[in-house]
């Protein structure tokens, strides 16, 4: 689990660095017409721009989740659940790094978002990993009894 978490966070940070070096904030770069594009923004809040004045709260929640996922990694017996939780933890770690080390400063940093699909929210790979992890974790919970026998 820890390896997956670190890999997700590293890939997230690498893509953010690449996008920071190639995109201009607020200027869209079309990939598939106007439907899929790269659009660099700095998000102080949560998904969909919610809670923009509560950056410190999201930082605290992400730190707590990363710590909880690290502790849980020692006790997980189901690999499928562990992978889901690792994706969530890795995504949280990727965004936590932004909140700790990006402007406007420690604990209040803004998250780098750059993936824009249609009229949906602008997000990053950490956000995508969190969503994939939630889906995997839910599937693991629902199917655990069947996979391990009644």
Secondary structure, DSSP 8 states (H G I E B T S, - for coil): -HHHHHHHHHHHHHHHHHHHHH--TT--EEEETTTEEEEEEEESSSGGGTTTT-HHHHHHHHHHHHHHHHHHTTT---HHHHHHHHHHHHHHHHHHHHHHHSTT-TTS--EEEEEEETTS-EE-HHHHHHHHHHHHHHHHHHHHHHHH--
